Amino acid sequence: MTPLLEIDNLRVSFPTTQGRIEVVKGVSFTLGRERLGIVGESGSGKSMTGRAILRLIRSPGEVTAERMMFDGTDLLSRSERAMRPLRGARMSMIMQDPKFSLNPVMTVGAQIAEAVRAHETVPRRALANRVREMLEAVRINDPDRVARMYPHEVSGGMGQRVMIAMMLIPRPDLLIADEPTSALDVSVQAQVLDLIDELIVNNGMGLLLISHDLNLVARYCDRILVMNSGEVVESCAAADLHAATHPYTRGLLAAIPKINETRDVLPVLDRSAWSGT
């Protein structure tokens, strides 16, 4: 079966006074209609990888790759105009702190409907029904009332659900979720991730889940890539994460606090173990 997404030697760089600096350094992976997690510390290149796939990195940033294919389409050769039918319609991305990506002067319903109208011509009544059904799918009670609300009138958890609805209503083949629950408390976080997982499985989509939370990604994904300083240092099945062998991954696992913590000092990463310094 042909992979949904094929990335080979992806590099992202930005200019500095000391020359161009690479923030993503030769990342390669494939993704089918499955759930792939990318984990690592802040600044490891996870978000830049996701943005580069959707061609969202603008000048003076520079993106290169030997291969970047989406469902048989060469993303590198497509013009900006040719990318528009793909973004949103077939490839969607939930940004970090998604509630703050909502337009403050448009109602929730109007914004969700706009995600459909940008790619399809749908009669007004059918579109309203589709918005209502999507809000119900993300477990929002009284969807008609919520559709008339503005972003500042909804809670953080509801705002996350609205953004998920907006990204999924065009029925994309690939969803890139960049820390979609980072601003939520644990109980709401679990609800939102269960919802994403349910929609991914039911719709046969591919998921790229970007996070710094190893336990969370291990629970919701099939495979995991571990990134450090712009590079993939380890790849494993989610179920085998506890048996990871790379010193960086072992360091991340050791640094996770436990509810029944008995250690006097929480371990920190020993970067000399893999950096050669």
PATISE-281542 format. One record per residue (C-alpha): residue in one letter; x, y, z. Coordinates in steps of 0.5 Angstrom, whole numbers, plus 500, padded with zeros to 3 digits. Layout:
<sites>
<'A'; <X; Y; Z>> ...
</sites>
This chain:
<sites>
<'M'; <500; 500; 500>> <'T'; <503; 507; 498>> <'P'; <504; 511; 504>> <'L'; <500; 517; 505>> <'L'; <506; 522; 507>> <'E'; <513; 521; 505>> <'I'; <518; 525; 507>> <'D'; <526; 524; 506>> <'N'; <531; 529; 508>> <'L'; <527; 535; 510>> <'R'; <531; 541; 512>> <'V'; <529; 548; 515>> <'S'; <534; 553; 516>> <'F'; <533; 561; 518>> <'P'; <539; 566; 517>> <'T'; <543; 569; 522>> <'T'; <548; 574; 523>> <'Q'; <553; 568; 523>> <'G'; <550; 565; 517>> <'R'; <544; 560; 516>> <'I'; <542; 555; 522>> <'E'; <538; 549; 521>> <'V'; <533; 548; 525>> <'V'; <531; 541; 522>> <'K'; <536; 537; 520>> <'G'; <535; 531; 515>> <'V'; <528; 529; 518>> <'S'; <526; 522; 514>> <'F'; <519; 518; 515>> <'T'; <513; 515; 512>> <'L'; <506; 516; 515>> <'G'; <500; 511; 513>> <'R'; <493; 512; 515>> <'E'; <496; 511; 522>> <'R'; <498; 515; 528>> <'L'; <505; 518; 528>> <'G'; <507; 522; 534>> <'I'; <513; 526; 534>> <'V'; <516; 528; 541>> <'G'; <522; 532; 544>> <'E'; <524; 538; 548>> <'S'; <521; 545; 546>> <'G'; <526; 547; 540>> <'S'; <527; 540; 538>> <'G'; <524; 542; 531>> <'K'; <517; 538; 532>> <'S'; <513; 544; 530>> <'M'; <517; 546; 524>> <'T'; <517; 539; 521>> <'G'; <509; 540; 521>> <'R'; <509; 547; 518>> <'A'; <514; 545; 513>> <'I'; <510; 539; 511>> <'L'; <504; 544; 509>> <'R'; <509; 549; 506>> <'L'; <507; 554; 512>> <'I'; <514; 557; 513>> <'R'; <515; 563; 509>> <'S'; <522; 567; 507>> <'P'; <527; 568; 510>> <'G'; <526; 561; 512>> <'E'; <528; 556; 507>> <'V'; <525; 549; 506>> <'T'; <529; 543; 502>> <'A'; <528; 536; 502>> <'E'; <530; 530; 497>> <'R'; <522; 528; 497>> <'M'; <516; 531; 500>> <'M'; <510; 527; 497>> <'F'; <503; 527; 500>> <'D'; <498; 521; 497>> <'G'; <502; 521; 490>> <'T'; <503; 529; 490>> <'D'; <510; 532; 490>> <'L'; <509; 538; 495>> <'L'; <516; 541; 493>> <'S'; <514; 542; 486>> <'R'; <507; 545; 487>> <'S'; <506; 553; 487>> <'E'; <503; 557; 493>> <'R'; <496; 557; 489>> <'A'; <496; 550; 488>> <'M'; <498; 548; 495>> <'R'; <491; 552; 497>> <'P'; <486; 546; 495>> <'L'; <491; 541; 499>> <'R'; <491; 545; 505>> <'G'; <485; 545; 510>> <'A'; <481; 540; 505>> <'R'; <486; 534; 505>> <'M'; <491; 537; 510>> <'S'; <489; 540; 516>> <'M'; <493; 543; 522>> <'I'; <491; 544; 529>> <'M'; <496; 550; 532>> <'Q'; <499; 550; 539>> <'D'; <494; 554; 543>> <'P'; <488; 553; 538>> <'K'; <483; 557; 541>> <'F'; <487; 563; 540>> <'S'; <487; 562; 533>> <'L'; <480; 563; 532>> <'N'; <478; 570; 529>> <'P'; <475; 574; 535>> <'V'; <470; 578; 530>> <'M'; <467; 572; 527>> <'T'; <462; 567; 530>> <'V'; <464; 560; 532>> <'G'; <459; 557; 527>> <'A'; <461; 562; 521>> <'Q'; <469; 560; 522>> <'I'; <467; 553; 522>> <'A'; <463; 554; 515>> <'E'; <468; 558; 512>> <'A'; <473; 552; 513>> <'V'; <468; 548; 508>> <'R'; <466; 554; 503>> <'A'; <474; 555; 502>> <'H'; <474; 548; 498>> <'E'; <467; 546; 497>> <'T'; <460; 549; 494>> <'V'; <455; 547; 499>> <'P'; <448; 550; 500>> <'R'; <447; 554; 506>> <'R'; <442; 549; 509>> <'A'; <446; 543; 508>> <'L'; <452; 547; 510>> <'A'; <449; 549; 517>> <'N'; <447; 542; 518>> <'R'; <454; 540; 517>> <'V'; <456; 545; 522>> <'R'; <451; 543; 527>> <'E'; <453; 535; 526>> <'M'; <461; 537; 527>> <'L'; <459; 541; 533>> <'E'; <456; 535; 536>> <'A'; <461; 530; 533>> <'V'; <466; 534; 538>> <'R'; <461; 533; 544>> <'I'; <459; 540; 544>> <'N'; <452; 541; 547>> <'D'; <447; 545; 544>> <'P'; <451; 546; 538>> <'D'; <446; 552; 535>> <'R'; <447; 556; 541>> <'V'; <455; 555; 541>> <'A'; <455; 556; 533>> <'R'; <452; 563; 535>> <'M'; <457; 565; 540>> <'Y'; <464; 569; 539>> <'P'; <471; 566; 541>> <'H'; <471; 570; 547>> <'E'; <465; 567; 550>> <'V'; <467; 560; 550>> <'S'; <471; 556; 555>> <'G'; <478; 553; 553>> <'G'; <476; 546; 553>> <'M'; <470; 548; 548>> <'G'; <475; 553; 544>> <'Q'; <479; 547; 543>> <'R'; <473; 543; 540>> <'V'; <471; 548; 536>> <'M'; <478; 548; 533>> <'I'; <478; 541; 532>> <'A'; <471; 541; 529>> <'M'; <474; 547; 524>> <'M'; <480; 542; 522>> <'L'; <476; 536; 521>> <'I'; <469; 539; 517>> <'P'; <473; 539; 511>> <'R'; <474; 531; 512>> <'P'; <482; 531; 511>> <'D'; <486; 525; 510>> <'L'; <492; 528; 514>> <'L'; <491; 532; 521>> <'I'; <497; 535; 524>> <'A'; <496; 536; 531>> <'D'; <501; 541; 534>> <'E'; <501; 541; 542>> <'P'; <493; 541; 541>> <'T'; <492; 540; 549>> <'S'; <498; 544; 552>> <'A'; <493; 549; 555>> <'L'; <488; 544; 558>> <'D'; <488; 541; 565>> <'V'; <489; 534; 565>> <'S'; <481; 532; 565>> <'V'; <479; 536; 559>> <'Q'; <486; 534; 555>> <'A'; <484; 527; 556>> <'Q'; <477; 528; 553>> <'V'; <480; 532; 547>> <'L'; <485; 527; 545>> <'D'; <480; 521; 546>> <'L'; <475; 525; 541>> <'I'; <481; 526; 536>> <'D'; <483; 519; 536>> <'E'; <476; 517; 535>> <'L'; <475; 521; 529>> <'I'; <482; 519; 526>> <'V'; <480; 512; 527>> <'N'; <473; 513; 524>> <'N'; <475; 517; 518>> <'G'; <481; 513; 516>> <'M'; <485; 519; 517>> <'G'; <493; 519; 518>> <'L'; <495; 523; 524>> <'L'; <501; 527; 526>> <'L'; <501; 528; 533>> <'I'; <507; 533; 536>> <'S'; <508; 533; 543>> <'H'; <513; 534; 549>> <'D'; <509; 529; 553>> <'L'; <512; 522; 552>> <'N'; <506; 518; 556>> <'L'; <501; 522; 552>> <'V'; <504; 520; 545>> <'A'; <505; 513; 547>> <'R'; <498; 512; 549>> <'Y'; <495; 515; 543>> <'C'; <500; 513; 537>> <'D'; <502; 507; 534>> <'R'; <509; 509; 532>> <'I'; <513; 515; 535>> <'L'; <519; 519; 533>> <'V'; <524; 522; 538>> <'M'; <527; 529; 536>> <'N'; <533; 532; 539>> <'S'; <536; 539; 536>> <'G'; <532; 538; 529>> <'E'; <534; 531; 528>> <'V'; <530; 524; 529>> <'V'; <535; 520; 534>> <'E'; <530; 514; 535>> <'S'; <524; 511; 532>> <'C'; <520; 506; 535>> <'A'; <513; 503; 536>> <'A'; <509; 506; 541>> <'A'; <508; 500; 545>> <'D'; <516; 499; 546>> <'L'; <517; 506; 548>> <'H'; <519; 504; 555>> <'A'; <525; 500; 552>> <'A'; <528; 505; 548>> <'T'; <535; 505; 547>> <'H'; <538; 512; 545>> <'P'; <541; 516; 551>> <'Y'; <537; 522; 549>> <'T'; <530; 518; 550>> <'R'; <532; 514; 556>> <'G'; <534; 521; 559>> <'L'; <527; 524; 557>> <'L'; <523; 518; 560>> <'A'; <527; 518; 566>> <'A'; <526; 526; 567>> <'I'; <518; 524; 567>> <'P'; <516; 526; 574>> <'K'; <511; 520; 578>> <'I'; <505; 521; 582>> <'N'; <509; 516; 587>> <'E'; <515; 520; 586>> <'T'; <521; 517; 591>> <'R'; <527; 520; 588>> <'D'; <530; 526; 592>> <'V'; <532; 529; 586>> <'L'; <529; 529; 579>> <'P'; <534; 527; 573>> <'V'; <536; 532; 568>> <'L'; <539; 530; 561>> <'D'; <546; 528; 561>> <'R'; <547; 531; 554>> <'S'; <554; 529; 554>> <'A'; <552; 522; 553>> <'W'; <550; 523; 546>> <'S'; <553; 529; 544>> <'G'; <560; 527; 544>> <'T'; <562; 533; 549>> 
</sites>
